[in-house]
Amino acid sequence: MSMMQQPLLISSLIEHAIVNHPNAEIVSRQVEGGIFKYTYGQAAKRAKQVANALTQKLGIQQGDRIGTLAWNTYRHYELYFGISGIGAITHTINPRLFPEQIIYIINHAADRFIFIDLTFLPLLEAVASHISKVEGIVVLTDKAHMPASSKLTNLLCYEELIADASTEYTWPALDENADAALCYTSGTTGNPKGVMYTHRSTVLHAMAAAQYNALNITPDTILLPVVPMFHVNAWGTPYAATMMGAKLVLPAHGMDGASLYELINGEQANLLLGVPTVWLGLLNYLDSINAKLDSVKNVVVGGSAAPLSMIKAFQEKHDAFLIHAWGMTELSPLGTVNSMTRNMAALPLEQRYHAQLKQGRPVYGVEIKIVDDNGTELARDGKAFGRLLVRGPWVVDSYYLNEDKKSFVDGWFDTGDVATIDSENTMQIVDRSKDVIKSGGEWISSIDLENAAVGHPALKECCVIGVYHPKWDERPLLLAIKKEGAEVTEAEVINYLSDKVAKWQLPDAVVFVPDLPHTATGKLLKTGVRETYKNYLVENGKA
């Protein structure tokens, strides 16, 4: 006897929701203002209206790429299912990228249409002349809030587009290995690289994310993903929540402490997900009004490491357990999760806090190992550290339309991170093999910054390192050697860079130095420099 071969499709998630938990809630802040509430059953009908509008009005075919520039909202949620469900590809675009990178990924993906929130209209207007192959822009709003634009032609209103479309739609029986969603990573030098997720990989990732020893998403979960839906599909949580019937709370652009507390308290959210910068803002706000998060049980942190003080604050002030998770765009993104274990629960509190600093154990489906420079696997003793390699059914095996294979080694993906793994298979990131800076959960390429800065006519050589910042975790510091006889100020260097990189990627400070250390092969040796300047911003009042 054989087993049925039922394809794992994203459309099957929303169909499961219709039958099994049609009345479970989705709550969304709106960009136009106010809070919008409906159910999975109602969302499914609107996703089918999206599917009909795409196919019948816009002529979208299977395999076409559709870009989104949008916050975590109910309309963006509908697009996740309406686009991928018909066999097209949901291409989420990170608005925090530099305009040149946004131009590159829209053109590289060959997006036919872009669905955009009102907030990001100026961003798209600024690059309009460089994305001429985009056939139309659909603004995610209603007629009353529809803007005018002299730079963007073929501007369509989302609510008008889907208003007369049928709520009945039969999802096509796609191959589960068909392309479904596309994200570009900003964690590399040069142009961003595309990672194409399949229906199969996305559904398997949702199953893994919902596991008890992962994010533990159940029908009783009230999930608030502050991690953006344009950032690795909000860590896959819209799919996992739909699968499990969890109440989904979407914050849109309201990521400040006051706005988040309003949603958390109002909807009694018990599972939060986001980067440390967001949680620092929330904790500071709660302190300022002397409030407690009564409903929250777990706070998941990814993107950057959470400091010990944050782990303690959530536990001691709000009775909430902080869970480190680690992953990458290339991993869909979930790789490891440091959820509570029996051994961890038995530890004295201070010891448990330090255990929580680690990035955790692989969820089922992901394998990890560390290797030395020769590719030899190293011991899982918590002491040896080496290059972190991963593999699994939702791990990338090649970049989209890219022949670069440097990151793929004998069926494993080289993450570019350096880590330790202990005897319980708990992983901890200890360094990065690439000199990439993580600021507030976003990547900044030190090499790109160095290359831009050294173009200044007064500078001979430049070195960019990530140094400690109490809010953003890391911020770039530029060390520069002046050319002989040249004079230039810190302000002049930063002003020179202002039109070459995104504003948030600009260095927080410039330090002029007489020389810089190099390796035997002539490369910048940053290890000692990082140690010397690690607290520079704090010590000099620039943080």
C-alpha positions in Angstrom: 0.0 0.0 0.0 1.1 3.6 -0.7 0.1 6.8 0.9 -1.8 9.7 -0.7 0.3 12.4 -2.3 -1.5 15.5 -1.2 0.6 18.6 -2.1 1.6 21.0 0.6 0.2 24.3 -0.6 -0.1 27.8 0.9 -3.8 27.8 -0.2 -4.4 24.7 1.9 -3.6 26.8 5.0 -6.4 29.2 4.4 -8.8 26.4 3.3 -8.0 24.6 6.6 -8.8 27.9 8.5 -12.2 28.2 6.7 -13.3 24.8 7.9 -11.7 24.5 11.3 -11.5 28.0 12.8 -13.5 30.4 10.6 -14.4 32.6 13.6 -10.9 33.0 15.0 -9.9 36.7 15.0 -7.5 38.8 13.0 -7.0 42.3 14.5 -5.1 45.0 12.5 -4.1 48.5 13.1 -4.8 50.5 9.9 -2.4 52.9 8.2 -5.3 55.3 7.8 -6.0 55.2 11.5 -8.1 53.0 13.8 -8.3 49.3 14.5 -9.9 46.8 12.1 -11.2 43.4 13.2 -12.5 40.4 11.3 -12.2 36.6 11.2 -10.2 34.1 9.2 -13.4 33.1 7.4 -13.8 36.7 6.3 -10.2 37.1 5.4 -10.3 34.0 3.3 -13.2 35.5 1.2 -11.2 38.6 0.6 -8.1 36.6 -0.3 -10.3 34.9 -2.9 -11.4 38.3 -4.2 -7.7 39.2 -4.5 -7.2 36.0 -6.5 -10.0 36.7 -8.9 -8.9 40.4 -9.3 -5.3 39.3 -10.1 -6.3 36.7 -12.7 -9.3 38.4 -14.3 -8.4 42.1 -14.1 -4.6 42.3 -14.0 -3.9 39.2 -16.1 -1.6 37.6 -13.6 -0.3 34.2 -14.5 1.4 31.4 -12.5 5.0 32.3 -11.9 4.5 36.1 -12.1 6.1 38.1 -9.4 4.0 40.6 -7.4 5.8 43.1 -5.2 4.5 44.3 -1.8 5.7 47.4 0.1 3.5 47.1 3.2 3.3 47.0 6.9 1.8 44.2 9.0 -1.9 44.7 8.2 -5.0 42.7 7.3 -4.7 43.7 3.6 -1.1 42.5 3.4 -2.2 39.3 5.1 -4.8 38.8 2.3 -2.1 39.3 -0.3 0.0 36.5 1.2 -2.7 34.0 0.3 -4.3 35.7 -2.7 -1.0 36.0 -4.6 0.7 32.7 -3.8 -2.6 30.8 -3.9 -3.0 31.4 -7.6 0.6 30.2 -8.3 2.1 33.7 -8.5 4.9 34.8 -6.2 4.6 37.2 -3.3 7.7 39.4 -3.3 7.9 41.3 -0.1 10.1 44.4 -0.4 12.0 45.8 2.6 11.4 49.6 2.5 14.4 50.1 4.8 16.8 49.3 1.9 18.7 52.0 0.1 16.7 53.3 -3.0 19.3 51.8 -5.4 18.8 48.4 -3.7 15.0 48.7 -4.0 15.4 49.5 -7.7 17.6 46.5 -8.1 15.4 44.0 -6.5 12.2 45.2 -8.2 13.9 44.9 -11.6 15.7 41.7 -10.7 12.5 40.1 -9.6 10.7 41.6 -12.6 7.7 42.5 -10.5 4.6 43.1 -12.7 2.6 45.0 -10.1 3.5 46.4 -6.7 0.9 46.6 -3.8 1.9 49.5 -1.5 0.8 51.1 1.7 0.2 54.9 1.8 3.3 55.3 4.0 5.7 54.2 1.2 4.3 56.1 -1.7 7.0 58.8 -1.6 9.7 56.0 -1.5 8.3 54.5 -4.7 7.8 57.9 -6.3 11.5 58.6 -5.8 12.5 55.5 -7.9 9.6 55.6 -10.4 11.7 56.4 -13.4 13.9 53.3 -12.7 11.2 50.7 -12.5 9.5 51.4 -15.8 8.6 47.7 -16.4 6.2 47.7 -13.4 2.8 47.7 -15.0 0.9 49.3 -12.1 0.8 50.3 -8.5 -2.0 49.2 -6.2 -2.4 51.4 -3.1 -3.6 49.4 -0.1 -6.4 51.7 0.9 -10.0 52.7 0.1 -11.4 55.3 -2.3 -11.7 57.9 0.5 -8.0 57.8 1.2 -6.7 57.3 -2.3 -3.8 59.6 -3.0 -2.8 61.4 -6.2 0.7 61.0 -7.7 2.3 62.9 -10.6 5.2 60.5 -10.7 3.4 57.1 -10.6 1.2 56.2 -13.5 -1.5 53.5 -13.4 -2.3 54.0 -9.7 -5.0 51.6 -8.6 -7.1 51.5 -5.4 -7.0 48.1 -3.7 -10.6 48.2 -2.3 -12.0 49.3 -5.7 -9.9 46.6 -7.4 -11.4 43.7 -5.4 -14.8 45.2 -4.5 -16.8 43.5 -7.3 -14.6 40.4 -7.5 -16.3 37.1 -6.5 -15.6 35.7 -3.0 -15.7 32.2 -4.6 -12.5 30.8 -6.0 -11.1 27.4 -6.6 -7.4 27.3 -5.8 -5.3 25.6 -8.5 -3.7 22.2 -7.7 -0.1 23.4 -7.9 3.1 21.4 -7.6 4.1 21.7 -4.0 7.6 22.5 -5.2 6.4 25.5 -7.2 7.7 29.0 -6.3 5.6 30.8 -3.8 7.3 33.7 -2.1 10.5 35.8 -2.7 12.6 37.7 -0.2 15.9 39.4 -0.8 18.7 39.4 1.8 20.4 42.6 2.7 23.1 40.8 4.8 25.6 40.6 1.9 27.9 43.0 0.2 27.0 44.2 -3.3 23.5 43.6 -4.6 20.9 41.9 -2.4 20.4 38.2 -3.2 17.0 36.6 -3.7 15.7 33.6 -1.8 12.8 31.9 -3.4 10.5 29.9 -1.1 8.3 27.1 -2.4 4.8 26.1 -1.2 6.3 22.9 0.4 9.1 24.7 2.2 6.7 27.4 3.5 4.1 24.9 4.8 6.8 22.7 6.5 8.3 25.8 8.0 4.9 26.8 9.4 4.5 23.3 10.9 7.9 23.6 12.6 7.3 27.1 13.9 4.1 26.1 15.6 5.8 23.2 17.5 5.8 23.4 21.3 9.6 23.6 21.5 9.7 26.3 18.8 7.2 29.2 19.0 4.4 27.1 20.6 1.6 28.5 18.5 -1.8 27.1 19.4 -5.5 28.0 19.1 -5.1 29.7 22.5 -2.2 31.9 21.3 -2.8 35.6 20.8 0.1 36.4 18.5 1.5 39.9 17.9 4.3 39.8 15.3 6.1 43.2 15.4 8.7 41.7 13.1 7.6 43.1 9.7 5.8 41.1 7.1 8.5 42.5 4.7 11.2 41.0 6.8 11.4 37.2 6.0 7.6 37.0 6.0 7.3 38.0 9.6 9.3 34.9 10.5 6.6 32.8 8.9 4.1 33.6 11.6 1.1 34.6 9.3 1.2 31.1 7.9 1.7 29.3 11.3 -1.1 31.3 12.9 -3.5 30.5 10.0 -2.6 26.8 10.3 -3.3 26.7 14.1 -6.2 29.2 14.4 -4.3 31.6 16.7 -5.6 35.1 17.1 -3.4 37.3 15.0 -2.7 40.9 16.0 -1.1 43.1 13.4 0.5 46.4 14.5 1.0 48.1 11.0 3.3 51.1 11.5 2.6 51.5 15.2 5.9 50.1 16.5 6.5 52.7 19.3 6.0 51.7 22.9 2.7 53.4 23.4 1.1 52.0 20.2 2.3 48.5 21.0 1.1 48.6 24.6 -2.3 49.7 23.4 -2.6 46.6 21.2 -1.0 44.2 23.7 -3.2 45.3 26.5 -6.3 45.8 24.4 -6.1 42.4 22.7 -4.4 40.5 25.6 -1.5 39.3 23.4 0.4 36.5 25.0 3.1 35.9 22.4 5.2 38.7 21.0 7.9 38.6 18.3 10.4 41.2 17.3 13.9 42.6 17.3 15.6 43.9 20.5 15.3 47.6 19.5 11.5 47.4 19.5 11.4 45.7 22.9 13.7 48.3 24.4 11.3 51.0 23.3 8.4 49.1 24.8 10.1 48.4 28.1 11.1 52.1 28.4 7.6 53.2 27.8 6.2 50.7 30.3 8.6 52.0 32.9 7.6 55.6 32.2 3.9 54.9 32.9 4.5 52.2 35.5 2.6 49.6 33.6 2.9 45.8 33.5 2.3 43.3 30.6 -0.2 41.1 32.4 -1.1 38.9 29.4 2.3 38.3 27.9 3.8 34.8 28.5 6.6 34.7 25.9 8.7 37.3 24.0 10.6 36.0 21.1 13.7 38.0 20.1 15.6 37.6 16.8 17.6 39.7 14.3 20.1 40.6 17.0 21.0 39.2 20.4 19.0 40.5 23.4 21.1 41.8 26.3 21.0 40.2 29.7 19.2 43.3 31.1 16.3 42.8 28.7 15.9 39.2 29.7 15.8 40.2 33.3 13.4 43.1 32.7 10.8 41.0 31.0 11.0 38.3 33.6 11.2 40.4 36.8 8.9 43.3 35.8 6.4 41.5 33.5 6.7 37.8 34.3 7.4 37.1 30.7 9.9 34.6 29.4 12.3 35.9 26.7 13.1 33.3 24.0 16.1 33.8 21.7 15.5 32.6 18.2 18.0 32.5 15.3 17.6 32.3 11.6 18.2 34.0 8.3 16.4 34.9 5.1 18.0 31.8 3.7 16.3 29.6 6.3 12.8 31.0 5.8 14.0 32.1 8.6 13.6 29.7 11.5 16.8 27.7 12.5 17.1 27.5 16.3 14.9 28.5 19.2 16.0 28.7 22.9 12.6 27.7 24.4 12.2 26.6 28.0 13.5 23.1 28.7 13.2 20.9 31.9 16.9 21.4 32.5 16.6 25.2 32.1 13.6 25.4 34.4 15.6 23.6 37.1 18.5 26.2 37.1 18.8 28.9 39.6 17.4 32.1 38.1 20.7 33.9 37.4 22.1 30.8 35.7 18.9 30.5 33.7 19.2 34.1 32.5 22.7 33.3 31.1 21.3 30.1 29.5 18.7 32.3 27.8 21.4 34.3 26.1 22.1 31.4 23.7 20.4 31.2 20.4 18.9 27.8 21.1 18.4 24.3 19.6 17.4 23.4 16.1 13.7 22.9 15.4 12.8 19.5 13.8 13.9 19.7 10.2 17.0 21.8 10.7 20.4 20.3 11.2 23.4 22.3 12.3 27.1 21.8 12.7 30.3 23.9 13.1 33.4 23.3 11.1 37.0 24.7 11.0 38.6 26.4 8.0 39.3 23.0 6.5 35.7 21.9 6.7 36.3 19.5 9.6 33.4 19.2 12.0 34.2 20.4 15.5 33.1 19.1 18.9 29.8 20.0 20.4 31.3 20.9 23.7 30.3 24.5 24.1 33.9 25.6 23.8 35.0 24.9 20.2 33.8 27.5 17.8 33.7 27.5 14.0 31.7 28.3 10.9 28.0 27.5 11.3 26.6 25.3 8.6 22.9 24.3 8.3 20.6 22.2 6.1 17.0 21.4 6.0 13.8 21.3 3.9 13.3 25.1 4.2 17.0 26.1 3.7 18.0 27.7 0.4 20.0 25.6 -2.0 20.7 28.4 -4.5 20.0 32.1 -4.8 17.4 33.3 -7.2 18.8 33.9 -10.7 22.3 33.8 -9.2 25.2 31.5 -10.0 27.1 32.3 -6.8 27.7 29.0 -5.0 30.3 30.1 -2.4 27.9 29.7 0.5 26.9 26.1 -0.4 29.2 23.3 0.8 28.5 19.6 0.2 24.7 20.0 0.7 25.1 22.5 3.6 24.6 26.2 3.7 27.4 28.3 5.2 25.6 30.9 7.3 28.6 33.3 7.6 28.3 33.1 11.3 30.7 31.7 13.8 29.2 29.7 16.7 29.6 27.2 19.4 27.3 24.2 20.0 27.1 22.5 23.4 26.4 18.9 24.4 22.7 19.6 24.4 22.9 20.9 20.8 22.3 24.4 22.0 23.9 26.9 19.6 25.4 30.3 20.4 26.6 32.9 17.9 30.0 34.2 19.0 31.1 36.2 16.0 30.5 36.7 12.3 32.9 35.6 9.7 31.7 38.4 7.5 32.2 41.9 8.9 28.5 42.8 8.7 27.0 45.0 11.3 23.5 44.3 12.8 21.8 47.4 13.8 18.3 47.1 15.3 17.8 43.8 13.5 18.9 45.2 10.1 22.1 44.4 8.4 24.7 47.0 7.4 27.6 46.0 5.2 30.9 47.4 6.6 32.6 46.7 3.3 30.0 48.8 1.3 30.5 51.6 3.8 34.2 51.4 3.6 34.1 51.5 -0.2 31.9 54.5 -0.2 33.9 56.4 2.4 37.3 55.8 0.7 35.9 57.6 -2.3 36.2 60.9 -0.4 39.2 62.8 -1.9 40.7 63.6 1.5 40.7 60.0 2.8 43.4 57.4 2.1 42.0 54.3 3.9 38.8 53.5 5.9 37.7 50.8 8.3 34.2 50.3 9.5 33.3 48.3 12.6 30.2 47.6 14.6 30.4 49.1 18.1 28.1 48.8 21.1 25.0 51.0 21.2 22.5 50.7 24.1 19.4 51.1 21.8 20.4 49.6 18.4 22.7 46.9 19.7 25.4 47.8 17.1 26.1 50.9 15.1 28.8 51.6 12.5 31.9 53.5 13.5 34.2 54.7 10.7 37.9 54.9 11.3 39.7 56.9 8.6 43.3 57.8 7.6 43.6 61.2 5.9 45.7 61.7 2.9 48.9 63.6 3.5 48.2 67.3 3.8 44.5 66.8 3.5 42.0 68.3 5.9 38.4 67.1 6.5 36.0 67.1 9.4 33.7 64.3 10.7 30.6 66.3 9.6 32.0 66.6 6.0 32.7 62.9 5.8 29.2 62.0 7.0 27.7 64.5 4.6 29.7 63.0 1.8 28.2 59.6 2.5 24.6 60.9 2.9 23.7 60.3 -0.7 25.6 57.0 -1.0 24.0 54.9 1.7 20.6 54.9 3.4 20.4 57.4 6.3 20.1 54.7 9.0 23.3 53.1 7.6 25.4 56.2 8.1 28.2 55.9 10.7 27.4 57.4 14.1 30.9 58.8 14.4 34.2 59.2 12.4 37.5 58.8 14.1 40.6 59.9 12.3 43.6 57.6 13.0 47.3 57.7 11.9 47.2 54.0 10.8 45.2 50.8 10.7 46.3 47.2 11.3 46.5 44.7 8.5 46.8 40.9 8.1 49.7 39.3 6.3 47.7 39.3 3.1 47.0 43.0 3.3 43.4 42.8 4.6 42.2 45.0 7.4 42.6 43.3 10.8 39.5 44.3 12.7 39.8 42.1 15.8 41.9 44.4 17.9 40.2 47.5 16.5 36.8 46.2 17.7 38.2 45.6 21.2 39.8 49.1 21.4 36.7 51.0 20.2 33.9 48.7 21.4 32.5 51.3 23.8 33.5 54.4 21.8 29.9 55.8 21.3 29.0 55.4 25.0 32.3 56.8 26.3 32.1 59.8 24.0 28.5 60.7 24.5 27.4 59.7 21.0 25.0 56.9 22.0 
